[in-house]
Amino acid sequence: MDKDKNIIQKLFDTAHQSADPTRLIQNEFPSLSERIKRVNKVFLLGAGKAALEMTQAVYEEMGDKIFMGAIACVPSRLNSLPHQVSRNLPFEVYPANHPLPDQRNLLAANKISTAAEQADSNDLVLLLLSGGGSAHLCLPVSGLSLPVYQSLIENLLKAGAPIQEINIVRKHLEQLKGGGLLRKISPARVHTCILSDVIGDPLNVIASGPTAADPTTFEQSWQILKKYGIRVPAAAEKYIQRGRNGLVPETIKEGNPLLKLASYQIIGNNYLATQAVRAILHKWGYLIAHYETDVAGEAREVGRRLGRLAGQLAKKTKRATAIIMGGETTVTVQGEGQGGRNQELVLAAAIEIQGLDDILIASFATDGMDGPTPAAGSYATGYSCQRAHIHGMDPLFYLENNDSWNFFRKLGSLLNTGPTGTNVNDISIALINPVNVQS
């Protein structure tokens, strides 16, 4: 399995390098410098898994231009801030959890909100957003406590609600989402640099659109809560019902004059990452037989489809051939095991390809954290299920129990990278007749 792991690690590294937040934000410096020339003061705000790396790059290039600011970042990345940079900063850096917000998120979001309100009409707010920004900008509406709100979002995640639907609910139960931060920033201008973790890069969805127009409504958020049959806390239901009745302002809609204050730039996304993987596979001699970048849905179903496609290709060709899928799936948790969407996808695919020669399948999260596990993802071959049976493991049992992490841990087929400091969704790959690559 060392050969297989080497291949997958190289593909992961390629995807990660293409989504390096430092390099991507550095590409924006020429245009940012022009914007800064035309304003009085610059306020720096940031949220998401790559916020610290983006902030550090901006500070090193134009730190003398920053008046004040506030940054929410993943706690594990906080120690990566160099000592010489972390002293006498014109902005504060706050740890914030993901995916479920805690008291640290509440503090960070409050500080970001307060900083935003200090800017006036002659100032520019530079907002750095990346995956995880929705959780980091968690500031529930008045009357809704964080623990109560936490339980609601956690229940939606467990029910298998996709991030798009969860963000609709967030927008209508929080203060900064759905253009809420833009309201705080006005009358200043705001330029948002985005490392996108949403397929298609819709501005209203990424980090729940804190400075963008939002087409969703209180009515939609209510229908989502009903759809999954979860218990809705009284405070949340009361607020949404008030919104449905027009007693609470809706999120910012197209045509709102405040939108004239906002500009945006997508600096990186899943498409660029999958293109980087595609390029290196082509360099290695692979024919790319199937490529898509809008993958969504239940992880095991996507895995089965990937496995079937790989199996069909394996029967038709002896050439090194690849399938690349980009996107982000979900898992409806029904068992009591431990796993992540990528690991569950690979387990379902492994069952489909069992017994087939020369197939290697992998799936990984570009942020290095696949669900509530310490792994980025996993990989499997046509003989993974056979090896599992030898060790007394039934792959179907592990799949039904949502226990993919333990399955691949026992096989030694986890991809462990640690947090990467970036996030451009997931990448799934099937290699037919894989070729060796140098370590």
C-alpha positions in Angstrom: 0.0 0.0 0.0 3.0 2.3 0.3 3.0 2.9 -3.5 -0.7 3.7 -3.4 -0.3 6.1 -0.5 2.6 7.8 -2.2 0.4 8.5 -5.3 -2.5 9.8 -3.2 -0.3 12.0 -1.0 1.2 13.6 -4.1 -2.2 14.3 -5.5 -3.3 15.8 -2.2 -0.2 18.0 -2.0 -0.9 19.2 -5.6 -4.4 20.2 -4.6 -3.2 21.9 -1.5 -0.5 23.9 -3.2 -3.0 25.2 -5.7 -5.2 26.5 -2.9 -2.3 28.0 -0.8 -3.9 31.1 0.7 -0.7 33.0 1.0 0.2 32.7 -2.7 -3.4 33.4 -3.8 -3.8 36.6 -1.8 -0.3 37.8 -2.9 -1.7 37.6 -6.5 -4.2 40.3 -5.5 -1.6 42.8 -4.1 -1.4 45.0 -7.2 -5.2 45.6 -7.3 -5.4 46.0 -3.5 -2.6 48.6 -3.6 -4.6 50.7 -6.0 -7.7 50.5 -3.9 -5.9 51.5 -0.7 -4.5 54.6 -2.4 -8.0 56.1 -2.7 -9.1 55.8 1.0 -8.4 57.3 4.4 -8.1 54.3 6.7 -8.0 50.5 6.0 -9.8 48.1 8.3 -8.9 44.4 8.1 -11.4 41.8 8.9 -11.2 38.0 8.3 -12.9 34.7 9.0 -12.4 31.1 8.0 -9.8 28.3 7.9 -7.4 30.3 5.8 -8.0 33.7 7.5 -4.7 33.7 9.4 -2.5 32.8 6.4 -4.3 35.5 4.2 -4.0 38.0 7.0 -0.3 37.3 7.5 0.4 37.8 3.8 -1.5 41.1 3.7 0.1 42.4 6.9 3.6 41.6 5.6 2.9 43.5 2.4 0.9 46.5 3.6 0.8 46.4 7.4 1.6 50.1 7.7 -1.7 50.8 5.9 -3.9 48.9 8.3 -5.7 51.1 10.9 -7.4 48.4 12.9 -9.3 45.1 12.5 -10.3 41.7 13.9 -9.6 38.2 12.6 -11.3 34.9 13.5 -9.2 31.9 12.8 -9.0 28.1 13.5 -7.4 27.6 17.0 -4.9 25.1 15.7 -3.5 27.7 13.3 -3.0 30.4 15.9 0.5 29.2 16.8 1.6 29.5 13.2 1.6 33.3 13.5 5.3 34.2 13.6 6.4 35.9 16.9 7.7 39.0 15.1 4.3 39.4 13.4 2.2 38.6 16.4 3.4 41.6 18.5 2.1 45.1 18.2 -0.5 44.2 15.6 -3.0 46.9 14.5 -5.7 44.2 14.6 -6.7 41.4 17.0 -6.7 37.7 16.2 -9.3 35.4 17.9 -9.6 31.6 17.9 -13.0 30.3 16.6 -14.3 26.8 16.3 -15.6 24.9 13.3 -18.1 23.5 12.3 -20.0 24.1 15.5 -19.7 27.5 17.0 -18.8 28.0 20.7 -18.2 31.0 23.0 -14.9 31.8 21.2 -16.9 32.3 17.9 -19.3 34.5 19.7 -16.5 36.7 21.0 -14.7 36.8 17.6 -17.9 37.7 15.7 -18.7 40.4 18.2 -15.2 41.9 17.8 -15.5 41.8 14.0 -18.9 43.5 14.2 -17.5 46.2 16.5 -14.5 46.8 14.2 -16.8 47.1 11.2 -18.9 49.7 12.8 -15.9 52.0 13.3 -15.3 52.6 9.6 -16.7 55.7 7.9 -17.4 56.8 4.4 -13.8 57.6 3.6 -12.5 54.2 4.7 -12.1 50.8 3.1 -12.8 47.5 4.9 -10.8 44.6 3.5 -12.6 41.3 4.3 -10.7 38.0 3.9 -13.1 35.1 3.7 -12.5 31.3 3.4 -14.1 28.0 4.2 -15.4 27.9 7.8 -16.4 31.6 7.6 -20.0 30.8 8.4 -19.1 29.3 11.7 -16.6 31.9 12.6 -19.0 34.8 11.9 -21.6 33.3 14.4 -23.5 36.0 16.1 -27.1 34.9 16.9 -29.9 37.3 16.9 -30.9 38.9 20.2 -32.8 36.5 22.5 -31.3 33.3 21.0 -28.6 32.0 23.2 -25.5 30.3 21.7 -26.1 26.9 23.3 -29.6 26.8 22.0 -28.5 27.9 18.6 -25.6 25.3 18.7 -28.1 22.5 19.2 -30.2 23.5 16.3 -27.2 23.6 13.8 -25.8 20.4 15.2 -29.2 18.6 14.6 -29.3 19.9 11.1 -25.8 18.5 10.4 -26.7 15.1 11.9 -29.8 15.1 9.8 -27.7 15.3 6.6 -28.7 18.8 5.6 -26.3 20.2 3.0 -24.3 23.3 3.8 -26.4 25.4 1.5 -29.5 24.7 3.5 -27.8 25.1 6.8 -26.5 28.5 5.7 -30.1 29.7 4.8 -31.1 29.0 8.4 -28.0 30.7 9.7 -28.7 33.8 7.7 -32.1 34.2 9.3 -31.0 33.5 12.9 -27.7 35.5 12.9 -26.7 39.2 12.6 -23.8 39.2 10.2 -24.9 36.8 7.5 -27.0 37.5 4.4 -25.5 41.0 4.1 -25.7 41.7 7.8 -22.0 42.6 8.0 -22.4 45.0 5.1 -25.0 46.8 7.2 -22.4 47.1 10.0 -19.7 48.3 7.6 -21.7 51.0 5.9 -21.1 53.8 5.0 -17.6 52.6 4.4 -16.7 50.6 1.3 -15.8 46.9 1.5 -13.7 44.7 -0.7 -14.1 41.0 0.0 -11.3 38.5 -1.1 -12.7 35.0 -1.1 -11.1 31.6 -1.1 -14.2 29.7 -2.0 -15.4 26.5 -0.4 -18.7 26.5 -2.4 -19.0 25.0 -5.8 -19.9 27.6 -8.4 -18.7 30.4 -6.0 -22.1 32.0 -5.3 -21.4 35.1 -3.3 -24.6 34.8 -1.2 -23.6 31.2 -0.1 -19.9 31.5 0.7 -19.6 32.2 4.4 -23.3 32.8 4.2 -22.7 36.0 2.2 -21.9 38.6 4.9 -21.4 41.4 2.4 -23.6 40.1 -0.5 -27.2 40.2 -1.6 -29.2 37.2 -0.4 -32.2 35.8 -2.3 -33.3 33.5 0.5 -36.2 34.2 2.9 -37.5 33.6 6.4 -40.1 31.3 4.7 -37.4 29.2 3.2 -35.5 28.8 6.5 -38.7 27.7 8.1 -39.4 25.1 5.4 -35.9 23.7 5.8 -36.4 23.2 9.5 -39.7 21.4 8.9 -38.1 19.3 6.1 -35.7 17.5 8.4 -38.2 17.1 11.2 -35.9 18.4 13.9 -37.0 20.1 17.1 -36.9 23.9 16.7 -36.1 25.8 19.9 -38.8 28.2 20.9 -36.6 31.3 20.6 -35.6 30.4 17.1 -39.1 29.6 16.0 -40.4 32.9 17.4 -37.8 34.9 15.6 -38.4 33.2 12.3 -42.1 33.5 12.6 -41.7 37.2 13.2 -39.6 37.4 10.1 -42.3 35.5 8.1 -44.8 38.1 9.2 -42.6 41.0 8.2 -41.8 42.1 11.7 -38.1 41.6 11.3 -36.1 42.9 8.3 -35.2 40.4 5.7 -31.6 39.8 4.5 -30.2 42.3 2.0 -31.8 41.8 -1.4 -30.6 42.8 -4.9 -31.2 46.5 -5.5 -30.3 47.5 -2.0 -28.2 50.7 -2.2 -25.7 49.3 0.3 -24.5 46.9 -2.4 -22.9 49.8 -4.3 -20.4 49.9 -1.4 -19.3 46.3 -2.0 -16.9 44.6 -4.4 -15.6 41.0 -4.5 -12.8 38.8 -5.8 -12.7 35.0 -5.9 -9.0 34.2 -5.4 -9.2 30.4 -5.3 -11.8 27.5 -5.5 -12.3 23.8 -6.1 -12.1 24.2 -9.9 -8.6 25.5 -9.7 -7.6 22.6 -7.3 -9.1 19.9 -9.6 -7.4 21.5 -12.6 -4.1 21.2 -10.8 -4.8 17.5 -10.1 -5.8 17.1 -13.7 -2.6 18.7 -14.9 -0.3 16.5 -12.8 -2.2 13.3 -13.8 -1.9 14.3 -17.4 1.9 14.8 -16.8 2.1 11.3 -15.4 0.5 9.9 -18.6 -3.1 9.5 -17.5 -6.1 9.8 -19.9 -8.8 11.8 -18.0 -11.9 9.8 -18.9 -14.3 11.6 -16.6 -14.1 15.1 -14.9 -16.8 17.0 -13.0 -16.7 19.7 -10.4 -20.2 20.0 -9.0 -20.5 16.8 -7.0 -23.0 16.8 -4.2 -25.4 14.4 -2.5 -25.1 11.5 -0.2 -21.4 10.4 0.1 -22.1 6.6 -0.2 -24.2 7.2 -3.4 -21.4 9.2 -5.0 -18.9 6.6 -3.9 -21.0 3.8 -5.5 -21.2 5.9 -8.7 -17.4 6.5 -8.7 -16.8 2.8 -8.1 -19.1 1.7 -10.9 -17.5 4.1 -13.3 -14.0 2.9 -12.4 -15.1 -0.7 -12.8 -16.5 -0.1 -16.2 -13.4 1.7 -17.4 -11.2 -1.1 -16.0 -12.9 -3.6 -18.2 -12.4 -1.5 -21.3 -8.8 -0.2 -21.2 -5.3 -1.2 -20.2 -4.2 2.5 -20.4 -3.6 4.6 -17.3 -6.9 6.3 -16.9 -8.4 8.7 -14.3 -11.7 10.0 -13.0 -11.7 13.3 -11.1 -14.6 14.6 -9.1 -14.7 17.9 -7.2 -17.4 19.0 -4.8 -18.6 18.2 -1.3 -21.0 15.4 -0.3 -22.9 14.9 2.9 -23.5 11.9 5.3 -26.9 11.1 6.9 -25.7 9.6 10.2 -27.7 6.5 11.1 -25.0 4.4 12.8 -22.8 5.0 15.9 -19.4 4.7 14.2 -16.8 7.4 13.4 -16.2 8.6 9.9 -16.2 11.5 7.4 -17.9 12.1 4.1 -14.7 11.3 2.1 -14.0 8.1 4.0 -17.6 6.9 3.6 -17.4 7.7 -0.1 -14.3 5.6 -0.5 -15.7 2.7 1.5 -18.8 2.6 -0.7 -16.6 2.7 -3.8 -14.4 -0.1 -2.4 -17.4 -2.3 -2.1 -18.3 -1.6 -5.8 -14.8 -2.4 -7.1 -13.9 -5.4 -4.9 -12.0 -8.1 -6.7 -11.1 -5.8 -9.6 -7.4 -5.5 -10.5 -5.6 -2.2 -11.0 -8.0 0.3 -9.5 -7.0 2.9 -6.9 -9.7 5.2 -5.4 -9.3 8.0 -3.0 -11.2 11.0 -1.7 -10.0 13.8 0.6 -10.9 17.1 2.2 -8.6 19.9 1.1 -8.7 21.3 4.6 -7.2 18.1 6.0 -10.2 17.4 8.2 -12.8 14.9 7.0 -15.7 15.4 9.3 -15.1 14.7 13.0 -12.1 12.6 12.3 -8.3 13.4 12.4 -7.9 12.2 8.8 -8.2 14.1 5.5 -9.6 11.1 3.7 -8.8 7.6 2.7 -7.9 5.4 -0.2 -8.8 1.8 -1.4 -8.1 -0.7 -4.1 -10.0 -3.6 -5.6 -8.6 -5.8 -2.8 -9.4 -3.6 0.2 -12.6 -5.5 1.0 -10.8 -8.8 0.6 -8.1 -7.6 3.1 -10.9 -6.4 5.4 -12.5 -9.9 5.4 -9.2 -11.5 6.3 -9.0 -9.2 9.3 -12.6 -10.2 10.3 -14.2 -7.0 9.1 -17.4 -6.8 7.1 -17.3 -3.7 4.8 -21.1 -3.4 4.6 -21.4 -3.4 8.4 -18.9 -0.6 8.7 -20.7 1.4 5.9 -24.1 1.0 7.5 -22.7 1.9 10.9 -21.0 5.1 9.5 -17.7 3.7 10.8 -15.5 4.3 7.8 -12.6 5.9 9.9 -12.2 2.7 12.0 -12.4 0.6 8.8 -9.6 2.4 7.1 -7.6 2.8 10.3 -7.5 -0.9 10.7 -6.4 -1.4 7.0 -3.8 1.4 7.3 -5.4 3.3 4.5 -6.1 6.7 6.0 -4.7 9.9 4.6 -3.5 11.9 7.6 -2.3 15.4 6.7 -3.4 17.5 9.6 -5.1 20.9 9.2 -3.9 22.6 6.0 -5.0 26.2 6.6 -7.1 26.3 3.5 -10.3 24.8 2.2 -11.6 24.4 -1.4 -14.0 21.4 -0.7 -13.2 17.8 -1.6 -11.6 15.9 -4.4 -12.3 12.3 -5.3 -10.1 10.4 -7.7 -10.2 6.9 -9.3 -7.1 5.7 -11.1 -7.4 2.7 -13.4 -4.1 0.9 -14.2 -2.2 3.3 -12.0 1.4 4.1 -12.7 4.2 4.5 -10.2 5.5 7.9 -9.4 8.7 8.9 -7.7 8.6 9.5 -3.9 
